[in-house]
């Protein structure tokens, strides 16, 4: 997908589904009000952070995202999942 708006809609549509970090750690989230709220932590990740990370895709891992976004492992896990990237 070249349009981040479509990616964000996919992220919203997958609310409550299980995703995995690159290391295989499972997690779920709720997406609303421009944020992804991780169910296994108190962390929230903004749509802006996802947009920044998406601009760098494709990536091999979350390392390049560490200083750019909150929760880089989660952002990477979501953006590289087949349900999101299309």
N, CA, C and O atoms as a Maestro MAE file, in Angstrom:
{
 s_m_m2io_version
 :::
 2.0.0
}

f_m_ct {
 s_m_title
 :::
 protein
 m_atom[344] {
  # First column is atom index #
  i_m_mmod_type
  r_m_x_coord
  r_m_y_coord
  r_m_z_coord
  i_m_residue_number
  s_m_chain_name
  s_m_pdb_residue_name
  s_m_pdb_atom_name
  i_m_atomic_number
  :::
  1 25 0.846 -1.184 0.000 1 A "UNK " " N  " 7
  2 3 0.000 0.000 0.000 1 A "UNK " " CA " 6
  3 2 0.885 1.237 0.000 1 A "UNK " " C  " 6
  4 15 1.797 1.341 0.820 1 A "UNK " " O  " 8
  5 25 0.638 2.149 -0.879 2 A "UNK " " N  " 7
  6 3 1.433 3.363 -0.920 2 A "UNK " " CA " 6
  7 2 0.757 4.498 -0.172 2 A "UNK " " C  " 6
  8 15 1.380 5.535 0.056 2 A "UNK " " O  " 8
  9 25 -0.483 4.334 0.211 3 A "UNK " " N  " 7
  10 3 -1.258 5.373 0.869 3 A "UNK " " CA " 6
  11 2 -1.377 5.066 2.363 3 A "UNK " " C  " 6
  12 15 -1.997 4.075 2.749 3 A "UNK " " O  " 8
  13 25 -0.776 5.924 3.207 4 A "UNK " " N  " 7
  14 3 -0.803 5.648 4.637 4 A "UNK " " CA " 6
  15 2 -2.218 5.670 5.195 4 A "UNK " " C  " 6
  16 15 -2.493 4.962 6.164 4 A "UNK " " O  " 8
  17 25 -3.112 6.443 4.632 5 A "UNK " " N  " 7
  18 3 -4.496 6.456 5.121 5 A "UNK " " CA " 6
  19 2 -5.120 5.067 5.029 5 A "UNK " " C  " 6
  20 15 -5.861 4.657 5.923 5 A "UNK " " O  " 8
  21 25 -4.823 4.348 3.958 6 A "UNK " " N  " 7
  22 3 -5.328 2.979 3.810 6 A "UNK " " CA " 6
  23 2 -4.696 2.056 4.850 6 A "UNK " " C  " 6
  24 15 -5.362 1.171 5.387 6 A "UNK " " O  " 8
  25 25 -3.423 2.263 5.130 7 A "UNK " " N  " 7
  26 3 -2.739 1.474 6.160 7 A "UNK " " CA " 6
  27 2 -3.382 1.731 7.514 7 A "UNK " " C  " 6
  28 15 -3.639 0.794 8.270 7 A "UNK " " O  " 8
  29 25 -3.642 2.992 7.824 8 A "UNK " " N  " 7
  30 3 -4.255 3.317 9.115 8 A "UNK " " CA " 6
  31 2 -5.645 2.688 9.240 8 A "UNK " " C  " 6
  32 15 -6.017 2.204 10.309 8 A "UNK " " O  " 8
  33 25 -6.403 2.697 8.156 9 A "UNK " " N  " 7
  34 3 -7.720 2.046 8.179 9 A "UNK " " CA " 6
  35 2 -7.576 0.546 8.462 9 A "UNK " " C  " 6
  36 15 -8.386 -0.030 9.190 9 A "UNK " " O  " 8
  37 25 -6.560 -0.076 7.894 10 A "UNK " " N  " 7
  38 3 -6.310 -1.498 8.160 10 A "UNK " " CA " 6
  39 2 -5.927 -1.724 9.617 10 A "UNK " " C  " 6
  40 15 -6.371 -2.691 10.236 10 A "UNK " " O  " 8
  41 25 -5.106 -0.836 10.164 11 A "UNK " " N  " 7
  42 3 -4.727 -0.930 11.576 11 A "UNK " " CA " 6
  43 2 -5.976 -0.842 12.447 11 A "UNK " " C  " 6
  44 15 -6.138 -1.623 13.385 11 A "UNK " " O  " 8
  45 25 -6.848 0.095 12.143 12 A "UNK " " N  " 7
  46 3 -8.090 0.237 12.908 12 A "UNK " " CA " 6
  47 2 -8.975 -1.004 12.765 12 A "UNK " " C  " 6
  48 15 -9.574 -1.458 13.740 12 A "UNK " " O  " 8
  49 25 -9.053 -1.540 11.573 13 A "UNK " " N  " 7
  50 3 -9.910 -2.700 11.317 13 A "UNK " " CA " 6
  51 2 -9.427 -3.955 12.046 13 A "UNK " " C  " 6
  52 15 -10.218 -4.863 12.302 13 A "UNK " " O  " 8
  53 25 -8.155 -4.014 12.378 14 A "UNK " " N  " 7
  54 3 -7.584 -5.196 13.037 14 A "UNK " " CA " 6
  55 2 -7.537 -5.066 14.558 14 A "UNK " " C  " 6
  56 15 -6.903 -5.880 15.229 14 A "UNK " " O  " 8
  57 25 -8.198 -4.058 15.102 15 A "UNK " " N  " 7
  58 3 -8.279 -3.895 16.555 15 A "UNK " " CA " 6
  59 2 -8.717 -5.201 17.209 15 A "UNK " " C  " 6
  60 15 -9.671 -5.842 16.769 15 A "UNK " " O  " 8
  61 25 -8.004 -5.582 18.265 16 A "UNK " " N  " 7
  62 3 -8.355 -6.777 19.025 16 A "UNK " " CA " 6
  63 2 -7.772 -8.077 18.499 16 A "UNK " " C  " 6
  64 15 -7.845 -9.103 19.176 16 A "UNK " " O  " 8
  65 25 -7.198 -8.052 17.310 17 A "UNK " " N  " 7
  66 3 -6.585 -9.259 16.755 17 A "UNK " " CA " 6
  67 2 -5.164 -9.414 17.297 17 A "UNK " " C  " 6
  68 15 -4.521 -8.429 17.659 17 A "UNK " " O  " 8
  69 25 -4.686 -10.640 17.348 18 A "UNK " " N  " 7
  70 3 -3.338 -10.877 17.860 18 A "UNK " " CA " 6
  71 2 -2.290 -10.601 16.794 18 A "UNK " " C  " 6
  72 15 -2.407 -11.039 15.650 18 A "UNK " " O  " 8
  73 25 -1.266 -9.865 17.197 19 A "UNK " " N  " 7
  74 3 -0.095 -9.585 16.373 19 A "UNK " " CA " 6
  75 2 1.122 -10.089 17.119 19 A "UNK " " C  " 6
  76 15 1.024 -10.484 18.281 19 A "UNK " " O  " 8
  77 25 2.273 -10.079 16.455 20 A "UNK " " N  " 7
  78 3 3.521 -10.512 17.092 20 A "UNK " " CA " 6
  79 2 4.641 -9.543 16.746 20 A "UNK " " C  " 6
  80 15 4.712 -9.002 15.642 20 A "UNK " " O  " 8
  81 25 5.519 -9.343 17.735 21 A "UNK " " N  " 7
  82 3 6.729 -8.576 17.475 21 A "UNK " " CA " 6
  83 2 7.654 -9.450 16.625 21 A "UNK " " C  " 6
  84 15 7.372 -10.630 16.417 21 A "UNK " " O  " 8
  85 25 8.744 -8.882 16.141 22 A "UNK " " N  " 7
  86 3 9.683 -9.667 15.336 22 A "UNK " " CA " 6
  87 2 10.213 -10.860 16.124 22 A "UNK " " C  " 6
  88 15 10.479 -11.913 15.546 22 A "UNK " " O  " 8
  89 25 10.368 -10.705 17.438 23 A "UNK " " N  " 7
  90 3 10.875 -11.799 18.279 23 A "UNK " " CA " 6
  91 2 9.794 -12.822 18.633 23 A "UNK " " C  " 6
  92 15 10.078 -13.818 19.297 23 A "UNK " " O  " 8
  93 25 8.560 -12.581 18.193 24 A "UNK " " N  " 7
  94 3 7.486 -13.539 18.402 24 A "UNK " " CA " 6
  95 2 6.585 -13.276 19.596 24 A "UNK " " C  " 6
  96 15 5.694 -14.076 19.884 24 A "UNK " " O  " 8
  97 25 6.800 -12.171 20.292 25 A "UNK " " N  " 7
  98 3 5.965 -11.852 21.457 25 A "UNK " " CA " 6
  99 2 4.564 -11.442 20.994 25 A "UNK " " C  " 6
  100 15 4.430 -10.498 20.215 25 A "UNK " " O  " 8
  101 25 3.518 -12.134 21.460 26 A "UNK " " N  " 7
  102 3 2.155 -11.790 21.039 26 A "UNK " " CA " 6
  103 2 1.630 -10.550 21.767 26 A "UNK " " C  " 6
  104 15 1.980 -10.291 22.918 26 A "UNK " " O  " 8
  105 25 0.789 -9.797 21.070 27 A "UNK " " N  " 7
  106 3 0.145 -8.630 21.680 27 A "UNK " " CA " 6
  107 2 -1.127 -8.309 20.915 27 A "UNK " " C  " 6
  108 15 -1.300 -8.713 19.766 27 A "UNK " " O  " 8
  109 25 -2.004 -7.583 21.569 28 A "UNK " " N  " 7
  110 3 -3.211 -7.057 20.940 28 A "UNK " " CA " 6
  111 2 -3.265 -5.565 21.221 28 A "UNK " " C  " 6
  112 15 -2.545 -5.050 22.077 28 A "UNK " " O  " 8
  113 25 -4.126 -4.884 20.489 29 A "UNK " " N  " 7
  114 3 -4.253 -3.439 20.671 29 A "UNK " " CA " 6
  115 2 -5.673 -2.997 20.363 29 A "UNK " " C  " 6
  116 15 -6.475 -3.732 19.786 29 A "UNK " " O  " 8
  117 25 -5.950 -1.768 20.771 30 A "UNK " " N  " 7
  118 3 -7.186 -1.088 20.418 30 A "UNK " " CA " 6
  119 2 -6.783 0.203 19.718 30 A "UNK " " C  " 6
  120 15 -5.955 0.953 20.236 30 A "UNK " " O  " 8
  121 25 -7.352 0.473 18.554 31 A "UNK " " N  " 7
  122 3 -7.035 1.692 17.809 31 A "UNK " " CA " 6
  123 2 -8.236 2.629 17.832 31 A "UNK " " C  " 6
  124 15 -9.317 2.284 17.355 31 A "UNK " " O  " 8
  125 25 -8.033 3.817 18.392 32 A "UNK " " N  " 7
  126 3 -9.064 4.856 18.341 32 A "UNK " " CA " 6
  127 2 -8.456 6.200 18.707 32 A "UNK " " C  " 6
  128 15 -7.405 6.269 19.344 32 A "UNK " " O  " 8
  129 25 -9.129 7.263 18.298 33 A "UNK " " N  " 7
  130 3 -8.706 8.640 18.587 33 A "UNK " " CA " 6
  131 2 -7.281 8.933 18.125 33 A "UNK " " C  " 6
  132 15 -6.572 9.707 18.769 33 A "UNK " " O  " 8
  133 25 -6.856 8.327 17.021 34 A "UNK " " N  " 7
  134 3 -5.530 8.605 16.479 34 A "UNK " " CA " 6
  135 2 -4.389 7.917 17.200 34 A "UNK " " C  " 6
  136 15 -3.227 8.283 17.019 34 A "UNK " " O  " 8
  137 25 -4.710 6.921 18.019 35 A "UNK " " N  " 7
  138 3 -3.686 6.185 18.766 35 A "UNK " " CA " 6
  139 2 -3.946 4.694 18.703 35 A "UNK " " C  " 6
  140 15 -5.083 4.252 18.536 35 A "UNK " " O  " 8
  141 25 -2.884 3.929 18.838 36 A "UNK " " N  " 7
  142 3 -2.958 2.496 19.081 36 A "UNK " " CA " 6
  143 2 -2.618 2.311 20.552 36 A "UNK " " C  " 6
  144 15 -1.526 2.668 20.993 36 A "UNK " " O  " 8
  145 25 -3.546 1.760 21.300 37 A "UNK " " N  " 7
  146 3 -3.369 1.508 22.733 37 A "UNK " " CA " 6
  147 2 -3.062 0.021 22.904 37 A "UNK " " C  " 6
  148 15 -3.910 -0.829 22.637 37 A "UNK " " O  " 8
  149 25 -1.850 -0.283 23.348 38 A "UNK " " N  " 7
  150 3 -1.434 -1.674 23.520 38 A "UNK " " CA " 6
  151 2 -2.105 -2.266 24.743 38 A "UNK " " C  " 6
  152 15 -2.119 -1.652 25.810 38 A "UNK " " O  " 8
  153 25 -2.659 -3.454 24.589 39 A "UNK " " N  " 7
  154 3 -3.397 -4.090 25.679 39 A "UNK " " CA " 6
  155 2 -2.493 -4.705 26.740 39 A "UNK " " C  " 6
  156 15 -2.932 -4.914 27.871 39 A "UNK " " O  " 8
  157 25 -1.242 -4.999 26.400 40 A "UNK " " N  " 7
  158 3 -0.344 -5.645 27.358 40 A "UNK " " CA " 6
  159 2 0.559 -4.660 28.104 40 A "UNK " " C  " 6
  160 15 1.343 -5.070 28.961 40 A "UNK " " O  " 8
  161 25 0.459 -3.383 27.792 41 A "UNK " " N  " 7
  162 3 1.248 -2.346 28.464 41 A "UNK " " CA " 6
  163 2 0.368 -1.111 28.634 41 A "UNK " " C  " 6
  164 15 -0.777 -1.083 28.181 41 A "UNK " " O  " 8
  165 25 0.908 -0.110 29.281 42 A "UNK " " N  " 7
  166 3 0.210 1.174 29.388 42 A "UNK " " CA " 6
  167 2 0.601 2.110 28.249 42 A "UNK " " C  " 6
  168 15 0.318 3.307 28.307 42 A "UNK " " O  " 8
  169 25 1.235 1.587 27.239 43 A "UNK " " N  " 7
  170 3 1.772 2.399 26.154 43 A "UNK " " CA " 6
  171 2 0.720 2.680 25.082 43 A "UNK " " C  " 6
  172 15 -0.089 1.820 24.734 43 A "UNK " " O  " 8
  173 25 0.757 3.907 24.575 44 A "UNK " " N  " 7
  174 3 -0.057 4.300 23.423 44 A "UNK " " CA " 6
  175 2 0.881 4.837 22.357 44 A "UNK " " C  " 6
  176 15 1.831 5.559 22.657 44 A "UNK " " O  " 8
  177 25 0.609 4.483 21.121 45 A "UNK " " N  " 7
  178 3 1.458 4.891 20.001 45 A "UNK " " CA " 6
  179 2 0.600 5.694 19.035 45 A "UNK " " C  " 6
  180 15 -0.474 5.252 18.628 45 A "UNK " " O  " 8
  181 25 1.080 6.871 18.672 46 A "UNK " " N  " 7
  182 3 0.288 7.776 17.840 46 A "UNK " " CA " 6
  183 2 0.287 7.368 16.369 46 A "UNK " " C  " 6
  184 15 1.193 6.693 15.880 46 A "UNK " " O  " 8
  185 25 -0.750 7.799 15.699 47 A "UNK " " N  " 7
  186 3 -0.837 7.611 14.247 47 A "UNK " " CA " 6
  187 2 0.382 8.242 13.576 47 A "UNK " " C  " 6
  188 15 0.902 7.707 12.597 47 A "UNK " " O  " 8
  189 25 0.833 9.371 14.100 48 A "UNK " " N  " 7
  190 3 2.009 10.055 13.551 48 A "UNK " " CA " 6
  191 2 3.237 9.157 13.603 48 A "UNK " " C  " 6
  192 15 4.012 9.110 12.647 48 A "UNK " " O  " 8
  193 25 3.423 8.442 14.712 49 A "UNK " " N  " 7
  194 3 4.556 7.517 14.814 49 A "UNK " " CA " 6
  195 2 4.454 6.415 13.764 49 A "UNK " " C  " 6
  196 15 5.455 6.050 13.149 49 A "UNK " " O  " 8
  197 25 3.259 5.887 13.560 50 A "UNK " " N  " 7
  198 3 3.081 4.866 12.524 50 A "UNK " " CA " 6
  199 2 3.380 5.438 11.142 50 A "UNK " " C  " 6
  200 15 3.974 4.758 10.306 50 A "UNK " " O  " 8
  201 25 2.976 6.673 10.899 51 A "UNK " " N  " 7
  202 3 3.232 7.313 9.612 51 A "UNK " " CA " 6
  203 2 4.734 7.496 9.379 51 A "UNK " " C  " 6
  204 15 5.229 7.258 8.278 51 A "UNK " " O  " 8
  205 25 5.451 7.918 10.415 52 A "UNK " " N  " 7
  206 3 6.917 8.075 10.309 52 A "UNK " " CA " 6
  207 2 7.587 6.747 9.978 52 A "UNK " " C  " 6
  208 15 8.459 6.676 9.112 52 A "UNK " " O  " 8
  209 25 7.171 5.705 10.673 53 A "UNK " " N  " 7
  210 3 7.754 4.382 10.441 53 A "UNK " " CA " 6
  211 2 7.400 3.875 9.047 53 A "UNK " " C  " 6
  212 15 8.243 3.300 8.357 53 A "UNK " " O  " 8
  213 25 6.165 4.086 8.638 54 A "UNK " " N  " 7
  214 3 5.709 3.631 7.326 54 A "UNK " " CA " 6
  215 2 6.535 4.266 6.209 54 A "UNK " " C  " 6
  216 15 6.797 3.631 5.187 54 A "UNK " " O  " 8
  217 25 6.942 5.511 6.403 55 A "UNK " " N  " 7
  218 3 7.738 6.217 5.398 55 A "UNK " " CA " 6
  219 2 9.105 5.559 5.185 55 A "UNK " " C  " 6
  220 15 9.728 5.765 4.143 55 A "UNK " " O  " 8
  221 25 9.571 4.783 6.142 56 A "UNK " " N  " 7
  222 3 10.874 4.116 6.039 56 A "UNK " " CA " 6
  223 2 10.785 2.684 5.507 56 A "UNK " " C  " 6
  224 15 11.810 2.045 5.270 56 A "UNK " " O  " 8
  225 25 9.580 2.188 5.322 57 A "UNK " " N  " 7
  226 3 9.406 0.800 4.891 57 A "UNK " " CA " 6
  227 2 9.918 0.616 3.470 57 A "UNK " " C  " 6
  228 15 9.803 1.537 2.662 57 A "UNK " " O  " 8
  229 25 10.481 -0.545 3.137 58 A "UNK " " N  " 7
  230 3 10.576 -1.749 3.962 58 A "UNK " " CA " 6
  231 2 11.773 -1.698 4.914 58 A "UNK " " C  " 6
  232 15 12.808 -1.111 4.600 58 A "UNK " " O  " 8
  233 25 11.612 -2.313 6.065 59 A "UNK " " N  " 7
  234 3 12.663 -2.454 7.064 59 A "UNK " " CA " 6
  235 2 12.835 -3.931 7.387 59 A "UNK " " C  " 6
  236 15 11.902 -4.719 7.239 59 A "UNK " " O  " 8
  237 25 14.036 -4.302 7.831 60 A "UNK " " N  " 7
  238 3 14.293 -5.696 8.220 60 A "UNK " " CA " 6
  239 2 13.955 -5.956 9.676 60 A "UNK " " C  " 6
  240 15 13.709 -7.095 10.074 60 A "UNK " " O  " 8
  241 25 13.944 -4.902 10.459 61 A "UNK " " N  " 7
  242 3 13.667 -5.036 11.887 61 A "UNK " " CA " 6
  243 2 13.357 -3.679 12.485 61 A "UNK " " C  " 6
  244 15 13.395 -2.672 11.779 61 A "UNK " " O  " 8
  245 25 13.052 -3.634 13.774 62 A "UNK " " N  " 7
  246 3 12.651 -2.384 14.417 62 A "UNK " " CA " 6
  247 2 13.801 -1.465 14.815 62 A "UNK " " C  " 6
  248 15 13.558 -0.371 15.324 62 A "UNK " " O  " 8
  249 25 15.038 -1.879 14.598 63 A "UNK " " N  " 7
  250 3 16.197 -1.106 15.045 63 A "UNK " " CA " 6
  251 2 16.227 0.340 14.579 63 A "UNK " " C  " 6
  252 15 16.522 1.234 15.373 63 A "UNK " " O  " 8
  253 25 15.932 0.587 13.321 64 A "UNK " " N  " 7
  254 3 15.966 1.964 12.793 64 A "UNK " " CA " 6
  255 2 14.848 2.829 13.362 64 A "UNK " " C  " 6
  256 15 14.879 4.052 13.228 64 A "UNK " " O  " 8
  257 25 13.869 2.204 13.990 65 A "UNK " " N  " 7
  258 3 12.729 2.949 14.527 65 A "UNK " " CA " 6
  259 2 12.938 3.383 15.976 65 A "UNK " " C  " 6
  260 15 12.158 4.178 16.500 65 A "UNK " " O  " 8
  261 25 13.975 2.873 16.623 66 A "UNK " " N  " 7
  262 3 14.159 3.059 18.061 66 A "UNK " " CA " 6
  263 2 14.114 4.514 18.497 66 A "UNK " " C  " 6
  264 15 13.472 4.832 19.498 66 A "UNK " " O  " 8
  265 25 14.766 5.387 17.787 67 A "UNK " " N  " 7
  266 3 14.796 6.802 18.176 67 A "UNK " " CA " 6
  267 2 13.719 7.629 17.481 67 A "UNK " " C  " 6
  268 15 13.614 8.835 17.705 67 A "UNK " " O  " 8
  269 25 12.934 6.990 16.652 68 A "UNK " " N  " 7
  270 3 11.946 7.703 15.843 68 A "UNK " " CA " 6
  271 2 10.523 7.595 16.383 68 A "UNK " " C  " 6
  272 15 9.741 8.538 16.256 68 A "UNK " " O  " 8
  273 25 10.180 6.455 16.983 69 A "UNK " " N  " 7
  274 3 8.796 6.216 17.403 69 A "UNK " " CA " 6
  275 2 8.742 5.571 18.785 69 A "UNK " " C  " 6
  276 15 9.728 5.004 19.255 69 A "UNK " " O  " 8
  277 25 7.586 5.663 19.424 70 A "UNK " " N  " 7
  278 3 7.314 4.921 20.653 70 A "UNK " " CA " 6
  279 2 7.037 3.463 20.284 70 A "UNK " " C  " 6
  280 15 6.419 3.192 19.255 70 A "UNK " " O  " 8
  281 25 7.481 2.541 21.105 71 A "UNK " " N  " 7
  282 3 7.161 1.128 20.886 71 A "UNK " " CA " 6
  283 2 7.585 0.584 19.542 71 A "UNK " " C  " 6
  284 15 6.756 0.009 18.836 71 A "UNK " " O  " 8
  285 25 8.854 0.743 19.151 72 A "UNK " " N  " 7
  286 3 9.271 0.333 17.812 72 A "UNK " " CA " 6
  287 2 9.007 -1.136 17.487 72 A "UNK " " C  " 6
  288 15 8.688 -1.460 16.342 72 A "UNK " " O  " 8
  289 25 9.131 -2.023 18.457 73 A "UNK " " N  " 7
  290 3 8.873 -3.449 18.196 73 A "UNK " " CA " 6
  291 2 7.417 -3.692 17.829 73 A "UNK " " C  " 6
  292 15 7.110 -4.518 16.969 73 A "UNK " " O  " 8
  293 25 6.526 -2.962 18.490 74 A "UNK " " N  " 7
  294 3 5.094 -3.100 18.212 74 A "UNK " " CA " 6
  295 2 4.736 -2.463 16.872 74 A "UNK " " C  " 6
  296 15 3.972 -3.031 16.091 74 A "UNK " " O  " 8
  297 25 5.287 -1.291 16.614 75 A "UNK " " N  " 7
  298 3 5.038 -0.611 15.337 75 A "UNK " " CA " 6
  299 2 5.505 -1.493 14.182 75 A "UNK " " C  " 6
  300 15 4.790 -1.674 13.196 75 A "UNK " " O  " 8
  301 25 6.710 -2.036 14.316 76 A "UNK " " N  " 7
  302 3 7.240 -2.916 13.272 76 A "UNK " " CA " 6
  303 2 6.355 -4.148 13.100 76 A "UNK " " C  " 6
  304 15 6.040 -4.537 11.976 76 A "UNK " " O  " 8
  305 25 5.959 -4.754 14.205 77 A "UNK " " N  " 7
  306 3 5.113 -5.945 14.146 77 A "UNK " " CA " 6
  307 2 3.794 -5.701 13.444 77 A "UNK " " C  " 6
  308 15 3.308 -6.555 12.702 77 A "UNK " " O  " 8
  309 25 3.221 -4.546 13.676 78 A "UNK " " N  " 7
  310 3 1.944 -4.210 13.037 78 A "UNK " " CA " 6
  311 2 2.139 -3.889 11.557 78 A "UNK " " C  " 6
  312 15 1.434 -4.428 10.704 78 A "UNK " " O  " 8
  313 25 3.097 -3.011 11.252 79 A "UNK " " N  " 7
  314 3 3.268 -2.564 9.865 79 A "UNK " " CA " 6
  315 2 3.742 -3.660 8.919 79 A "UNK " " C  " 6
  316 15 3.493 -3.582 7.716 79 A "UNK " " O  " 8
  317 25 4.418 -4.677 9.438 80 A "UNK " " N  " 7
  318 3 4.919 -5.736 8.556 80 A "UNK " " CA " 6
  319 2 3.997 -6.945 8.494 80 A "UNK " " C  " 6
  320 15 4.281 -7.904 7.776 80 A "UNK " " O  " 8
  321 25 2.913 -6.909 9.226 81 A "UNK " " N  " 7
  322 3 1.950 -8.014 9.203 81 A "UNK " " CA " 6
  323 2 1.177 -7.998 7.880 81 A "UNK " " C  " 6
  324 15 0.821 -6.933 7.374 81 A "UNK " " O  " 8
  325 25 0.924 -9.180 7.331 82 A "UNK " " N  " 7
  326 3 0.213 -9.287 6.044 82 A "UNK " " CA " 6
  327 2 -1.164 -8.635 6.068 82 A "UNK " " C  " 6
  328 15 -1.630 -8.141 5.041 82 A "UNK " " O  " 8
  329 25 -1.820 -8.627 7.224 83 A "UNK " " N  " 7
  330 3 -3.150 -8.010 7.324 83 A "UNK " " CA " 6
  331 2 -3.082 -6.498 7.139 83 A "UNK " " C  " 6
  332 15 -4.072 -5.875 6.757 83 A "UNK " " O  " 8
  333 25 -1.936 -5.912 7.405 84 A "UNK " " N  " 7
  334 3 -1.781 -4.459 7.321 84 A "UNK " " CA " 6
  335 2 -1.125 -4.050 6.012 84 A "UNK " " C  " 6
  336 15 -1.591 -3.129 5.342 84 A "UNK " " O  " 8
  337 25 -0.064 -4.718 5.652 85 A "UNK " " N  " 7
  338 3 0.681 -4.281 4.462 85 A "UNK " " CA " 6
  339 2 0.019 -4.674 3.158 85 A "UNK " " C  " 6
  340 15 0.387 -4.173 2.095 85 A "UNK " " O  " 8
  341 25 -0.956 -5.568 3.232 86 A "UNK " " N  " 7
  342 3 -1.743 -5.898 2.052 86 A "UNK " " CA " 6
  343 2 -1.177 -6.898 1.124 86 A "UNK " " C  " 6
  344 15 -1.795 -7.218 0.109 86 A "UNK " " O  " 8
  :::
 }
 m_bond[343] {
  # First column is bond index #
  i_m_from
  i_m_to
  i_m_order
  :::
  1 1 2 1
  2 2 3 1
  3 3 4 2
  4 3 5 1
  5 5 6 1
  6 6 7 1
  7 7 8 2
  8 7 9 1
  9 9 10 1
  10 10 11 1
  11 11 12 2
  12 11 13 1
  13 13 14 1
  14 14 15 1
  15 15 16 2
  16 15 17 1
  17 17 18 1
  18 18 19 1
  19 19 20 2
  20 19 21 1
  21 21 22 1
  22 22 23 1
  23 23 24 2
  24 23 25 1
  25 25 26 1
  26 26 27 1
  27 27 28 2
  28 27 29 1
  29 29 30 1
  30 30 31 1
  31 31 32 2
  32 31 33 1
  33 33 34 1
  34 34 35 1
  35 35 36 2
  36 35 37 1
  37 37 38 1
  38 38 39 1
  39 39 40 2
  40 39 41 1
  41 41 42 1
  42 42 43 1
  43 43 44 2
  44 43 45 1
  45 45 46 1
  46 46 47 1
  47 47 48 2
  48 47 49 1
  49 49 50 1
  50 50 51 1
  51 51 52 2
  52 51 53 1
  53 53 54 1
  54 54 55 1
  55 55 56 2
  56 55 57 1
  57 57 58 1
  58 58 59 1
  59 59 60 2
  60 59 61 1
  61 61 62 1
  62 62 63 1
  63 63 64 2
  64 63 65 1
  65 65 66 1
  66 66 67 1
  67 67 68 2
  68 67 69 1
  69 69 70 1
  70 70 71 1
  71 71 72 2
  72 71 73 1
  73 73 74 1
  74 74 75 1
  75 75 76 2
  76 75 77 1
  77 77 78 1
  78 78 79 1
  79 79 80 2
  80 79 81 1
  81 81 82 1
  82 82 83 1
  83 83 84 2
  84 83 85 1
  85 85 86 1
  86 86 87 1
  87 87 88 2
  88 87 89 1
  89 89 90 1
  90 90 91 1
  91 91 92 2
  92 91 93 1
  93 93 94 1
  94 94 95 1
  95 95 96 2
  96 95 97 1
  97 97 98 1
  98 98 99 1
  99 99 100 2
  100 99 101 1
  101 101 102 1
  102 102 103 1
  103 103 104 2
  104 103 105 1
  105 105 106 1
  106 106 107 1
  107 107 108 2
  108 107 109 1
  109 109 110 1
  110 110 111 1
  111 111 112 2
  112 111 113 1
  113 113 114 1
  114 114 115 1
  115 115 116 2
  116 115 117 1
  117 117 118 1
  118 118 119 1
  119 119 120 2
  120 119 121 1
  121 121 122 1
  122 122 123 1
  123 123 124 2
  124 123 125 1
  125 125 126 1
  126 126 127 1
  127 127 128 2
  128 127 129 1
  129 129 130 1
  130 130 131 1
  131 131 132 2
  132 131 133 1
  133 133 134 1
  134 134 135 1
  135 135 136 2
  136 135 137 1
  137 137 138 1
  138 138 139 1
  139 139 140 2
  140 139 141 1
  141 141 142 1
  142 142 143 1
  143 143 144 2
  144 143 145 1
  145 145 146 1
  146 146 147 1
  147 147 148 2
  148 147 149 1
  149 149 150 1
  150 150 151 1
  151 151 152 2
  152 151 153 1
  153 153 154 1
  154 154 155 1
  155 155 156 2
  156 155 157 1
  157 157 158 1
  158 158 159 1
  159 159 160 2
  160 159 161 1
  161 161 162 1
  162 162 163 1
  163 163 164 2
  164 163 165 1
  165 165 166 1
  166 166 167 1
  167 167 168 2
  168 167 169 1
  169 169 170 1
  170 170 171 1
  171 171 172 2
  172 171 173 1
  173 173 174 1
  174 174 175 1
  175 175 176 2
  176 175 177 1
  177 177 178 1
  178 178 179 1
  179 179 180 2
  180 179 181 1
  181 181 182 1
  182 182 183 1
  183 183 184 2
  184 183 185 1
  185 185 186 1
  186 186 187 1
  187 187 188 2
  188 187 189 1
  189 189 190 1
  190 190 191 1
  191 191 192 2
  192 191 193 1
  193 193 194 1
  194 194 195 1
  195 195 196 2
  196 195 197 1
  197 197 198 1
  198 198 199 1
  199 199 200 2
  200 199 201 1
  201 201 202 1
  202 202 203 1
  203 203 204 2
  204 203 205 1
  205 205 206 1
  206 206 207 1
  207 207 208 2
  208 207 209 1
  209 209 210 1
  210 210 211 1
  211 211 212 2
  212 211 213 1
  213 213 214 1
  214 214 215 1
  215 215 216 2
  216 215 217 1
  217 217 218 1
  218 218 219 1
  219 219 220 2
  220 219 221 1
  221 221 222 1
  222 222 223 1
  223 223 224 2
  224 223 225 1
  225 225 226 1
  226 226 227 1
  227 227 228 2
  228 227 229 1
  229 229 230 1
  230 230 231 1
  231 231 232 2
  232 231 233 1
  233 233 234 1
  234 234 235 1
  235 235 236 2
  236 235 237 1
  237 237 238 1
  238 238 239 1
  239 239 240 2
  240 239 241 1
  241 241 242 1
  242 242 243 1
  243 243 244 2
  244 243 245 1
  245 245 246 1
  246 246 247 1
  247 247 248 2
  248 247 249 1
  249 249 250 1
  250 250 251 1
  251 251 252 2
  252 251 253 1
  253 253 254 1
  254 254 255 1
  255 255 256 2
  256 255 257 1
  257 257 258 1
  258 258 259 1
  259 259 260 2
  260 259 261 1
  261 261 262 1
  262 262 263 1
  263 263 264 2
  264 263 265 1
  265 265 266 1
  266 266 267 1
  267 267 268 2
  268 267 269 1
  269 269 270 1
  270 270 271 1
  271 271 272 2
  272 271 273 1
  273 273 274 1
  274 274 275 1
  275 275 276 2
  276 275 277 1
  277 277 278 1
  278 278 279 1
  279 279 280 2
  280 279 281 1
  281 281 282 1
  282 282 283 1
  283 283 284 2
  284 283 285 1
  285 285 286 1
  286 286 287 1
  287 287 288 2
  288 287 289 1
  289 289 290 1
  290 290 291 1
  291 291 292 2
  292 291 293 1
  293 293 294 1
  294 294 295 1
  295 295 296 2
  296 295 297 1
  297 297 298 1
  298 298 299 1
  299 299 300 2
  300 299 301 1
  301 301 302 1
  302 302 303 1
  303 303 304 2
  304 303 305 1
  305 305 306 1
  306 306 307 1
  307 307 308 2
  308 307 309 1
  309 309 310 1
  310 310 311 1
  311 311 312 2
  312 311 313 1
  313 313 314 1
  314 314 315 1
  315 315 316 2
  316 315 317 1
  317 317 318 1
  318 318 319 1
  319 319 320 2
  320 319 321 1
  321 321 322 1
  322 322 323 1
  323 323 324 2
  324 323 325 1
  325 325 326 1
  326 326 327 1
  327 327 328 2
  328 327 329 1
  329 329 330 1
  330 330 331 1
  331 331 332 2
  332 331 333 1
  333 333 334 1
  334 334 335 1
  335 335 336 2
  336 335 337 1
  337 337 338 1
  338 338 339 1
  339 339 340 2
  340 339 341 1
  341 341 342 1
  342 342 343 1
  343 343 344 2
  :::
 }
}
